[in-house]
Amino acid sequence: MKIEEIMDILPHRYPMLLVDRILEIVPGKTCVGLKNVTANEQFFVGHYPGKPIMPGVLLVEAMAQVGAILILSDPANKGMLPIIGAIENVKLRKQVIPGDQLISTTELLWFRNCVGKMRGHTTVDGEIVLSMEATFKLIPKE
């Protein structure tokens, strides 16, 4: 899935769109997304000037967006927005810097009555930099 398709699914736009491409999706099960981290990202200007490190909260958001694509790619969820209700078991294991490529893998653990839970991890060069679980709720877009 390329950026145009991602933008058709997610409401996020620059600078908060944190997924560049979907590499693999198994509807209702898993989704793998990619984000290229560049020195041009706005957050690097003020987050540790001179030592650019991607903020952990944005790593969490990038993974949540991959999970949102997994949920919203189901035609039954068209017109809905996934809102995070809880984030659990977050582990930030390594710093992410410009030039890194994030590969986020999410897995849907369960989903019923517009509420669900996902688990995922993000890697850079094969090393896990983030792992987490998130509970979400779907709400109408309008």
N, C-alpha and C positions, 0 to 999 in steps of 0.2 A: 504494500500500500504506500503510495507516494504522498507527498505533502498536501496536494490538492484534495485527495480523498480523506486525509486526516482532518483537514479544515472543514470538510463537509460533515464530519461526525462530531468533532469537538467544537465548543463555542470559543475556546481560547484563541487569542491572537498575540502577536508580538507585543511586549517582550515575555509574555507568560505562556506561550506555546512552546513546550519543552520536549516535543517528539518530532524528529525529522523524517522518520520512515518506520513503517511496520514491516518487519522481516518475515514474520510467520504468525498466523492466527488459526487456531482450532476453535471454531465457534462454541461458546459455552464452556470452554475448558481452559485454554492457555493463549497467551499473546506475547510476542517478543517485539520490542521496539528499540530504536536506535536514536541517540542524540549525540551529535558532534559538539564538543565543547570548544569554543574558540575564544581567543583573547578579546574579541570584539563584544562579548556579552556585557550588557549594562552593569550587572552586579559586580563585575571585577573592578570597576572604578572606585567603589567605596568599601569593598570587603577585603580587608588586609591589603591596602595599597602597597605595591612593591613586592608582595608575595601572594599572587592570585590563587585563591582556593575557592572552589564552588561551594556556596552555602549548603549545609546539610538539608535545610528545609526545602531547597530547590531540588535536591536529589530525591527527596520524598515526593515532591510534587510531580517530578518527571515520571516516577514509577506509577503514581496514582493516575496520571494521564494515560499511560499504557493500559492500566486496568480499566479505565473509563472507556477506552476504545473497544476493549474486549466486551464490555457490557452493552455499549451503544451500537455495536455492529449487528446485534440481534434485531431484526426488523420489528419485533414485538415491543422493543424499548424506544422506538422512534418518537421524537418529541419530548424526551425525558432528559433530565440532568442528574448525574450521580454526584451526590454531596457526601463528603467524608464525615462520618459520625464518630469514629474512633481510630486511632493509630496505635498499634501495639507492637511490642517486641522489636523496636527499632534498634538496629545496630549499625553504626557508621564505623567502618573498619579501616578506611584508607582515604587520604585526601584526593580530591579530583581537581585537576589543574588544566589550563588551556592545552589543547592538543589531544586530550583524552577523548575516547569514544565510549559512551555509555551504552551498554546492552542491558535492557531491563526485561526481565521475564516475569510475567504474572500468571497466577493460577487461580481460577475461581473455585473457592472451597464450597460455598453454598449460596443459593439465591432463591428467595421465596417472598411473596407479598411485597415486592419492591424494595426489599432489604437483602443485602448480601455481604459476604466476606471474601476477601482475596488475600493471597500471600504472594510475596515476590522477592526477588533479589536483583541487584544491578552489579554488573562486572565491568572492569576495565582491564584489557589485556588478559582476560581469563581469571582475574582475581576479583573476589567479591568485595565491593566497596560499600554496599548497603544491603541489608535484609530487613523485612518488615511484614506486618499484617495490617490490613485496614478493613474496617466495616463501613459500608456506605448505604445510602438510601437514594432511591430514584424519586425525583419530584418532577412535576410538569414544567416544561420550559417557560411557559407563559403564565 
